[in-house]
Amino acid sequence: MDASTERKLLEHARVVSNERVAEGVGLIVLESPRVAHAVKPGQFVHLRIEQGASFLLRRPFSIHRVVGDRLQILYQVLGEGTRALAGKERGAEMDLIGPLGTGWFVPEGTAHALLVAGGLGAAPLGMLVEALALRGIAVTVAQGAPTTERLVARELFEATARRVEISTDDGSAGERGFVTALVERLIAADRPDVVYVCGPEAMTRIVARQALAAGVACQVSLERLMACGIGACLSCVVATVDGQKRACVDGPAFDAADVLWDASEIPPKH
């Protein structure tokens, strides 16, 4: 059963905790039993943060981790919605719809996976690294961020993955520079069976091309502005070799080989 036909759940969620984990980044924990027991790695929820004209549209958030009946969501404070989310205190209630979207896929025979997280791209990789480890799959993580403080979820990766390689723009942790340089070396040296990527789209595009050039399967989680979250409004389209796909239903995880990154790659319609 694919994401478009799975039953979506509307659930009232209670805030268990809401903490700042880095500059401009928070981690909110929501008690949401039904969604917690249904969500799969790479999926997301659509959250109604407040009532009122500014919050008519729900906001989409990746599920970082599930612990029992609780969802963990990493978020970056960027606009009115996430500022309101950052102000939510223990005991506050919101409603959400989920789980939504198509998450990560583990190819048959996978023994070694490389996860690439750029900045807040760590968010949808938390559940994945735990799920892969539980299946006995060796996991290497390449994580990049502007500074040490912005290496969100680093502790989780280091506790779960077989190996973690770090890069920071300012050299405050790991190698100085972009994570794409690490990835190129790791793919060449380790030859993983599959690469999973989430982060800024410029980084994601580079890593996808590195993997595909090496003949390694690659999946990417793509961020798009979303209105409905259920595939009706077509505001979150992604150009692919099979036409326009909806990030909220067909994604957010896509096979990188199917994504058309440039408008010039989109075949003309006759």
C-alpha positions in Angstrom: 0.0 0.0 0.0 1.5 3.4 -1.0 1.4 6.7 0.8 -1.5 8.0 -1.3 -3.8 5.2 0.0 -2.6 4.7 3.5 -5.0 6.0 6.2 -4.1 9.4 7.5 -4.7 10.1 11.2 -5.9 13.3 12.7 -4.7 13.4 16.3 -4.5 15.9 19.1 -0.9 16.0 20.3 0.4 17.3 23.7 3.7 19.0 24.1 6.0 17.0 26.4 9.0 19.2 26.0 10.4 21.9 23.7 14.0 22.8 24.0 16.6 24.9 22.1 19.3 22.5 20.8 21.3 25.0 18.7 21.1 28.6 17.7 17.7 29.0 15.9 17.0 25.2 16.2 14.5 23.5 18.5 13.5 20.0 19.4 9.9 19.5 20.3 8.5 16.3 21.7 4.8 15.5 21.1 2.7 12.8 22.7 0.9 11.4 19.7 0.4 7.6 20.2 -1.5 6.7 17.0 0.8 8.5 14.7 3.9 7.4 16.6 2.9 3.8 16.0 2.2 4.3 12.3 5.0 6.5 11.1 7.9 5.2 9.0 11.4 6.7 8.5 11.3 9.6 6.2 7.6 10.5 6.6 6.3 13.7 8.1 3.3 15.3 9.8 1.2 18.4 9.0 0.9 20.4 12.2 -1.6 23.1 13.1 0.4 25.3 15.4 -2.2 27.9 16.2 -5.6 29.1 15.3 -6.2 32.3 13.4 -5.7 33.8 9.9 -2.0 33.4 9.8 -2.3 29.7 10.6 -5.0 28.6 8.2 -2.4 26.3 6.5 -0.7 23.6 8.5 3.1 23.3 8.5 4.9 20.2 7.5 7.6 18.7 9.8 9.8 15.6 9.3 9.7 13.1 12.1 13.2 12.9 13.6 12.6 10.0 16.0 9.9 8.0 17.7 10.2 6.9 21.3 7.2 5.0 22.5 4.1 7.2 22.0 6.1 10.3 21.4 7.3 12.0 18.2 10.5 14.1 18.2 10.6 17.0 15.7 13.6 19.1 14.9 12.7 22.5 13.6 14.5 25.7 12.5 13.0 29.0 13.6 12.5 30.9 10.3 9.1 32.5 10.2 5.8 33.2 12.1 4.9 29.5 12.3 8.1 28.2 13.7 8.4 31.2 16.1 5.0 30.2 17.5 6.2 26.6 17.7 9.3 27.7 19.6 7.0 29.3 22.2 5.0 26.2 22.9 5.3 25.1 26.5 4.8 21.7 28.2 1.2 20.7 28.2 0.2 22.8 25.2 -2.0 21.0 22.6 -2.0 21.1 18.8 -3.5 18.8 16.2 -1.6 17.1 13.5 -2.3 14.9 10.4 0.0 12.0 9.7 1.9 10.1 8.9 2.2 11.6 5.5 4.4 11.1 2.4 6.6 8.3 1.1 9.7 7.7 3.2 13.0 6.0 2.7 13.3 2.6 1.0 15.9 0.0 1.9 17.0 -1.9 -1.2 17.1 -5.7 -1.0 20.5 -7.0 0.0 21.7 -3.7 1.6 24.6 -4.3 3.9 26.2 -0.9 4.1 24.5 2.5 3.9 25.9 6.0 3.8 23.7 8.8 5.3 24.5 12.4 4.4 23.1 15.1 6.6 23.6 18.8 5.8 22.5 21.2 8.6 18.9 20.5 9.6 18.9 17.7 7.0 19.6 15.5 10.0 15.9 15.7 10.8 14.5 12.9 8.7 17.6 10.8 9.1 17.2 10.1 12.8 14.6 7.3 12.5 16.4 5.9 9.5 19.8 5.5 11.2 18.1 3.6 14.1 16.0 1.4 11.7 19.0 0.5 9.7 21.1 -0.4 12.8 18.3 -2.6 14.1 18.4 -4.5 10.8 22.1 -5.1 11.2 23.1 -2.8 8.4 26.4 -1.0 8.8 25.8 2.7 8.7 28.3 5.5 8.0 27.2 9.1 8.5 28.7 12.1 6.8 27.4 15.2 8.6 28.1 18.8 7.7 27.1 22.1 9.3 28.3 25.7 9.5 29.6 25.3 13.1 29.9 22.7 15.8 26.8 23.9 17.5 24.7 23.3 14.4 25.7 19.7 14.2 22.2 18.7 15.4 21.6 15.0 16.2 25.4 14.4 16.2 25.1 12.4 19.5 22.4 10.2 18.0 24.5 9.4 14.9 27.6 8.7 17.0 25.7 6.4 19.3 24.0 4.5 16.5 26.2 4.5 13.4 29.3 2.4 12.8 31.2 5.5 11.7 30.6 9.3 11.7 32.6 11.8 9.7 32.2 15.5 10.4 32.8 18.7 8.4 32.1 22.3 9.4 32.3 25.4 7.3 34.5 27.1 9.9 36.6 24.1 10.9 35.3 24.1 14.5 34.7 20.4 14.3 35.9 17.7 12.0 37.2 18.7 8.6 37.1 22.3 7.5 34.9 22.6 4.4 31.8 21.2 2.8 30.4 17.7 3.5 30.4 16.9 -0.2 34.2 16.5 -0.1 33.8 13.9 2.7 31.1 12.1 0.7 33.3 11.8 -2.4 36.0 10.1 -0.5 33.6 7.8 1.5 31.9 6.6 -1.6 35.2 5.8 -3.3 36.7 4.1 -0.2 33.7 2.3 1.2 31.5 1.6 -1.8 28.2 1.7 0.1 25.2 -0.1 -1.3 22.9 3.0 -1.0 23.3 6.7 -0.1 20.6 8.6 1.7 20.7 12.4 1.5 19.0 15.4 3.1 20.1 19.0 3.4 20.3 22.1 1.3 19.3 21.3 -2.3 22.6 22.5 -3.7 24.4 20.0 -1.5 21.8 17.3 -2.2 22.2 17.7 -5.9 26.0 17.4 -5.7 25.9 14.2 -3.5 23.3 12.7 -5.8 25.5 13.2 -8.8 28.6 11.8 -6.9 26.7 8.6 -6.0 25.2 8.1 -9.4 28.6 8.7 -11.1 30.0 5.9 -8.9 27.1 3.6 -9.7 25.7 3.7 -6.2 21.9 3.9 -5.5 20.9 7.2 -4.0 17.7 8.5 -2.3 17.1 12.2 -1.6 14.6 13.9 0.7 13.4 17.1 -0.9 11.8 20.1 0.8 9.1 22.0 -0.9 6.5 24.5 0.2 3.3 22.6 1.0 -0.3 23.8 1.4 -2.6 20.7 1.7 -0.1 18.0 2.4 -2.2 15.3 0.8 -1.5 15.8 -2.9 -4.5 17.9 -3.9 -3.1 21.4 -4.4 0.0 20.6 -6.4 2.0 23.3 -4.7 5.0 21.0 -3.9 5.8 19.4 -7.3 9.1 17.9 -8.1 10.2 17.4 -11.7 11.1 13.8 -12.5 11.8 11.5 -15.5 8.2 10.3 -15.1 6.7 13.8 -15.0 5.7 16.1 -12.1 5.5 14.3 -8.8 4.1 15.6 -5.5 6.6 15.9 -2.6 3.8 15.4 -0.1 2.6 12.1 -1.5 5.2 10.6 -3.9 8.0 12.0 -1.7 9.6 13.6 0.2 12.0 10.7 -0.4 12.8 10.2 -4.1 15.2 8.0 -6.1 17.9 10.5 -7.1 18.1 9.0 -10.5 14.6 10.0 -11.2 14.9 13.7 -10.2 15.4 16.4 -12.9 17.4 19.0 -11.1 17.4 21.6 -13.8 14.6 23.0 -15.9 16.7 22.2 -19.0 16.4 18.5 -18.1 12.6 18.5 -18.3 11.6 16.8 -21.5 9.3 19.0 -23.7 5.7 18.1 -24.1 4.3 17.7 -27.6 
